Amino acid sequence: MDRGTGAIRRRAAAVLAALTASGLLAIAVPGQAQAASADSCEGRKIRTFTFSTGSVRLYKDGGWLCAMTFPKSTGGGKRIMMVSIQARGFGAVVDKDEYTHHAGPVKTYAGTRKVWIKGQVGRGKYESSSWKRY
């Protein structure tokens, strides 16, 4: 009976160690793109793209770009909002869900690459007309 309990404890300890290690690696190894950790973008606002139901605000901090989508009016409860930023050659970083105040922030390292930006509030949408450098 002790032999079985010890084996279970060893397996549980091994699983816990593996999960801890993978979690630490995820934190320690940053990717090229990520959802921003704060509730707002760092850096200076460089552009605002307006559309029928809201706007997408673009911020720059060194080679990093950050974007957020805001509704034109804040009343009315939750609605579908989306913000997306994609540096050319990388995958898009997207935040899409039901929100009351804003979607995002989403952040990517663009360096000197061109980017594609999208935003949505309800049925209104914004999408870049081409790849642009900021």
Salt bridges, closest charged atoms under 4 A:
ASP39 OD1 - HIS102 NE2 3.35
